[in-house]
Amino acid sequence: MALALSPEQVGSYAQRLKTTEVRIEELTKEVEEAKKTTEAFDEEVCEEVADFERIKRVEFRSYVREMGGDEVVGGVEA
């Protein structure tokens, strides 16, 4: 049993469909932008961690030298 739709119902349906399609496009663009932002943040965090590790190594070597362990520091790479 098929339902007959009035022209107003068809127009309303078409308008809702168009609105939904536009919203899907907007949300898809937002998802892509969020992904780019997340990737940039991840890269920045990795750079910060690498800097922290490098600084930690340098400070550790300096600390060991101050404690009189120059012979120990020779085996630790910067």
GIRA-V570549 format. One record per residue. N is the residue number from 1. RES is the residue in one letter. PSI is psi in whole degrees, -180 to 180 (NA if undefined). BURIAL is b if it has 24 or more other C-alpha atoms within 12 Angstrom, else e. D_LAST is the distance of its C-alpha to the last C-alpha in Angstrom with 2 decimals. Layout:
BEGIN
n:N res:RES psi:PSI burial:BURIAL d_last:D_LAST
n:N res:RES psi:PSI burial:BURIAL d_last:D_LAST
END
This chain:
BEGIN
n:1 res:M psi:115 burial:e d_last:79.48
n:2 res:A psi:142 burial:e d_last:77.85
n:3 res:L psi:136 burial:e d_last:77.47
n:4 res:A psi:131 burial:e d_last:78.63
n:5 res:L psi:141 burial:e d_last:76.46
n:6 res:S psi:161 burial:e d_last:77.97
n:7 res:P psi:-34 burial:e d_last:76.71
n:8 res:E psi:-41 burial:e d_last:75.20
n:9 res:Q psi:-40 burial:e d_last:73.27
n:10 res:V psi:-44 burial:e d_last:72.03
n:11 res:G psi:-42 burial:e d_last:70.97
n:12 res:S psi:-43 burial:e d_last:69.24
n:13 res:Y psi:-45 burial:e d_last:67.43
n:14 res:A psi:-40 burial:e d_last:66.36
n:15 res:Q psi:-44 burial:e d_last:65.07
n:16 res:R psi:-40 burial:e d_last:63.07
n:17 res:L psi:-45 burial:e d_last:61.66
n:18 res:K psi:-43 burial:e d_last:60.63
n:19 res:T psi:-42 burial:e d_last:59.06
n:20 res:T psi:-43 burial:e d_last:57.10
n:21 res:E psi:-43 burial:e d_last:55.90
n:22 res:V psi:-43 burial:e d_last:54.74
n:23 res:R psi:-39 burial:e d_last:52.91
n:24 res:I psi:-43 burial:e d_last:51.19
n:25 res:E psi:-44 burial:e d_last:50.02
n:26 res:E psi:-46 burial:e d_last:48.72
n:27 res:L psi:-36 burial:e d_last:46.86
n:28 res:T psi:-43 burial:e d_last:45.39
n:29 res:K psi:-41 burial:e d_last:44.01
n:30 res:E psi:-40 burial:e d_last:42.58
n:31 res:V psi:-44 burial:e d_last:40.89
n:32 res:E psi:-42 burial:e d_last:39.32
n:33 res:E psi:-41 burial:e d_last:38.12
n:34 res:A psi:-38 burial:e d_last:36.72
n:35 res:K psi:-44 burial:e d_last:34.84
n:36 res:K psi:-42 burial:e d_last:33.29
n:37 res:T psi:-43 burial:e d_last:32.35
n:38 res:T psi:-43 burial:e d_last:30.80
n:39 res:E psi:-42 burial:e d_last:28.76
n:40 res:A psi:-41 burial:e d_last:27.52
n:41 res:F psi:-44 burial:e d_last:26.66
n:42 res:D psi:-44 burial:e d_last:24.77
n:43 res:E psi:-43 burial:e d_last:22.68
n:44 res:E psi:-42 burial:e d_last:22.03
n:45 res:V psi:-43 burial:e d_last:21.03
n:46 res:C psi:-41 burial:e d_last:18.54
n:47 res:E psi:-42 burial:e d_last:16.98
n:48 res:E psi:-42 burial:e d_last:17.02
n:49 res:V psi:-43 burial:e d_last:15.44
n:50 res:A psi:-43 burial:e d_last:12.53
n:51 res:D psi:-44 burial:e d_last:12.21
n:52 res:F psi:-45 burial:e d_last:12.65
n:53 res:E psi:-41 burial:e d_last:10.01
n:54 res:R psi:-47 burial:e d_last:7.36
n:55 res:I psi:-41 burial:e d_last:9.22
n:56 res:K psi:-43 burial:e d_last:9.57
n:57 res:R psi:-46 burial:e d_last:6.05
n:58 res:V psi:-46 burial:e d_last:6.26
n:59 res:E psi:-36 burial:e d_last:9.79
n:60 res:F psi:-44 burial:e d_last:9.54
n:61 res:R psi:-45 burial:b d_last:7.85
n:62 res:S psi:-43 burial:e d_last:10.58
n:63 res:Y psi:-45 burial:e d_last:13.11
n:64 res:V psi:-40 burial:e d_last:12.78
n:65 res:R psi:-44 burial:e d_last:13.17
n:66 res:E psi:-31 burial:e d_last:16.13
n:67 res:M psi:3 burial:e d_last:17.61
n:68 res:G psi:21 burial:e d_last:17.77
n:69 res:G psi:45 burial:e d_last:15.36
n:70 res:D psi:-36 burial:e d_last:13.72
n:71 res:E psi:-28 burial:e d_last:14.61
n:72 res:V psi:-41 burial:e d_last:12.85
n:73 res:V psi:-30 burial:e d_last:9.47
n:74 res:G psi:-27 burial:e d_last:9.84
n:75 res:G psi:-6 burial:e d_last:9.73
n:76 res:V psi:124 burial:e d_last:6.61
n:77 res:E psi:143 burial:e d_last:3.79
n:78 res:A psi:NA burial:e d_last:0.00
END
